[in-house]
Amino acid sequence: MKKRAMLRTIALCGLTAGLLFCPSGRLTARAEEIVATVYGTVLSDTSASILYLSTEDGVMEIKLDDDTDTSACKVLIADKRVSVSLSHGSDGYLHAEKITGSTEAEEITIDSSTAVAVSGTLSKKSRGNILYFKTPQGDMEIEWDDSTDMSGCSRLVPEKNYTITCARGSDAYQHALRIADASGTAAVSTASTSSLTPAPADPSGVSTATAAIIGTSASGTKDGLLFLETEDGTMQIVINENTDTRNGLVLTPGNRLTVSFCRGSDAYLHAVTVTGVKSGESAPVIDTSAAASATVTGTVAGKSTEDLLYLNTSSGSMELKLDALQSVNGLKALYSGRKVTVVCARGSDAYLHAISITAA
């Protein structure tokens, strides 16, 4: 025992002497020798300098340094599963030497023609593969996966500013194509407001989106104007003649929408595309013969969705499926109280299906 105590004393003296005579410029906060690798889930308190990791043994507080290797996992948001190689620091902290993780991407088709670049701050509400992004126009929900280009981003952590290039996917979500630190150059050029329409009634020129937001349609929506309820309040967005509403035709209250838009020189926000949520089910066989077809006129009921049009007629309420709709004439959207004429036909599923809708 005495021999072991003496060896410890000699080792301690040697370490003290080394620290005294070591040039101050070579002292570092951590040793780069890997002492352990831990696995866990990122917690929402994670910041640019501290990684909070939930593991089987409890919550770990791990320092993030400028040279921490995050090339294999730049996204450090809540619920993200990662493995972290650790080293001991002379400051008493464990330091992250390398962070790795993986994400399984779903088979989603991205419409790159709808790509827009938006700048904002990543919210602590971000979870898993969903980024909650605070922009001057409101909060956005943007999905990311392993195909997202992170080359312009040092690491993605809450409450830091970024520029995200996103585009609409076949699941109606906006998907991150590229993410860059806010100091970088935006990946997609945006429209100049001077080229936009001078008044809501004149739709010419509004064709390039500069931002996108997710919300629900609200009461008050009418011809040419969408009221969109978001987390930060209700937005008023102009719907022009060239607004693409093919995938977001029904604007009755409560319907979830993704709207890409730009600001006009008239100070209004103008919708470029409106996308709703559809079931994705394929249409059945439709019998378009005269005996199975009908033309009805009525007003759109408030409970209508992208899948079902509820039509109030003089003979009562009708329920028409929208999965076989071929044409829309004289209108850009269906809102509560809108009067329309619908050509419908019976399908092999025994439902009536809208074939064409015309403003009445």
C-alpha angles and dihedrals in degrees: 000000000000090000092051092049090050092052090051091051092050091048092049092050090049092051091048092050090048091054092047095052098035112107108255092231090065097054112108134188092237144026113237094219110116108239099173146350117224133190126211151113125288114243126217093247090070113124137180091279106029129051114203107202125188109213135169088265096049140275117329125202108212127182118235114210130195090254097044105133106243096153090115095045120021096160112087104172132133118295093016110139112224143161118223129200108214138205131185118252128210086230091068094254131115109240127210112237097175135003124198133176143154139223128195109225120214122227099263126157113225121207100217091186088074094055116140133172118228130182125210148107126297110240126224086234089076111121134183107320095346118095117200104207124192113213131170088257095051142280121320131198110217127178121218133188140170091287092063110113106239097168092113094049125081092199135329113238134153122275096023125115122250143164112232124193107205139173136191117269131206087258089063092248125120109247125206111242096173135006122196135173109266092249090063127088118273111255096220124047113233132215122269112239090225089070094055130099115285094219138023091244093059109066098181116125100016102118111113119077120218098182142008135210139185123224145120127274112253136206114276094053109140143153108327097358131083121196106206120193112214134168090266097048140280119324125201112217125182117232110210131195090261096046108123105236097155091114096035108040101138113074100171117142117288098019112136113237141179111211126189112197148161134212118252127214085249087069091246124123110239123205115233097178132006118198125186133188117269130184092235093224116147119245118256124232109295122212104216095176117127091252093057097039133082140175117222135176125208147119127281114255121224095242093063117125137185087272102041132037114204108202124192109211135172088261096050139276121327129198113211127181116227099203094100098042110144106174142016118196132191097001141070100203146015114234134166111294095013110147113225142163115228130196106207138177136191119259132208087259089065091246126121111244126203111238098177136002124204131182110255 
